[in-house]
């Protein structure tokens, strides 16, 4: 057994318990893959991450991201949470203006945006309109009429996301998915809020192969923003997305277009600090 520094942080909320929790194990070198997976199953959080020395000379640290079901090449809220924990533990980036994280999709840049951290959205692995059979499956799983789906798109940046847009945030919040019918899709649903709301869109993330809703999802919001900006569905170069409302969370994700890139930002707060024996 070995002892490792352990953190649990809350991502995409300025207040503890309002966002998406993340478990972080520091200095995880020497632990077997089976041990990493076992801890992720035990924490039973949407993701648990393990900080390691980088093997790429351009990176400041390496992170491995596990769900209770297995390893992911990339995920958004673990990217911000891992960076926050690494910095809080005394990590010093090679460049003062940017932290470079190594993960399954390669190198991901993270930088400060006032009180928030933000990461550069990785390129989409798959895009384009959803196939008719996929659309029909989604409509059945969400008890929607085909006309309820205003727009749709593959927005896969690693986890396998597909997405549909509905006419309003109210419609998005009213959904009660049939998990069996949705399996194995990973589905993002987005709808616009009325003028005057602090967020432009409401987002929900349904994990069909796990049968659960993710509270606040960085990877999904990253790929949604790439789609929405490219399709001209966003006014201006920045917007805020709300997520987690249906789960009594208050997640806020800050998206902005900077040149040819989309940056995904949010607050991260410490909740638990200690050690874990593995």
Secondary structure, DSSP 8 states (H G I E B T S, - for coil): --EEEEEEEEES-SSTTSSEEEEEESS-TT--HHHHHHHHHHH-SS-EEEEE--SSTT-SEEEEEEETTEEES--HHHHHHHHHHHHHTT---SBTTBEEEEETTEEEEEEEETTEEEEE----SB-S---HHHHHHHHHHHT--GGG--EEEE-BSSS-EEEEEES-HHHHHT----HHHHTT-EEEEEEE--TTSS-SEEEEEEETTTTEEESS-HHHHHHHHHHHHHTT-SSSSEEEEEE-GGGT--EEEEEEEETTEEEEEE-EEEEEEEEEE-
